[in-house]
Amino acid sequence: MSAAKIADAYDEVADGLARWRRLDRLFAGRYRRRQFGRADGRVLDVACGTGRNFRYLRAADAVVGVDVSDGVLSHAREELARLGLDGTARRMDAQALDFDDDNFDTVVSSFSTCTFPEPRTALEEMARVCKPDGRVLLLEHGRSDVRPVAWLQDRRADAHYEKTGCRLNHEPRVTVRETSLEIERVRDRFFGLVVEIDAVPTRRTEVGRE
């Protein structure tokens, strides 16, 4: 799917996604809290959706959320106001972030690389706008390490992508390793269906070797 088609798809379901916020907290809240509760400084939330990560960014000095869907962004702005966070939500393609280099202390993104038309491009953009001493924190879904579950994911992958634009059997650690980001830590949760990835721009490691 193109970014425009993905935006249209999320515009259509934006209100429903907002209504499911409590259900998301029940099932994914603990993962979001564990992965993003450490995000500090100036934080960028890429593909922020309706703002489901915002409540877990309490250590942030300021939050900027970006998404391609105007529909979800309207809910994200309401969430920022409701939580009293210092932040903004802007329409932007993750594959062409309209920010200068080295702009954010922490970049976060959740359940998103599976939907980007060019996920490696989006990850390179996250690395570019992250400060050399900053971090990129990802929370993704992935292909299960339980064989029957993985088989079912593979079987449904094509149909699921056509319907939702989401790669059901995506392997996020493989995608990240194909970019300039350097993985510092990976943690699999819930039979490998949830993957937490901590990464840093390679500029950090390059500076460390000088």
Secondary structure, DSSP 8 states (H G I E B T S, - for coil): --HHHHHHHHHHHHHHHHHTHHHHHHHHHHHHHHHHTT--EEEEEET-TTTTTGGG-TTEEEEEEEES-HHHHHHHHHHHHHHT-SEEEEE--GGG--S-TT-EEEEEEES-TTT-SSHHHHHHHHHHHEEEEEEEEEEEE---SSHHHHHHHHHHHHHHHHHHS--TT--HHHHHHTSSEEEEEEEEETTTTEEEEEEEEHHHHHHHH-
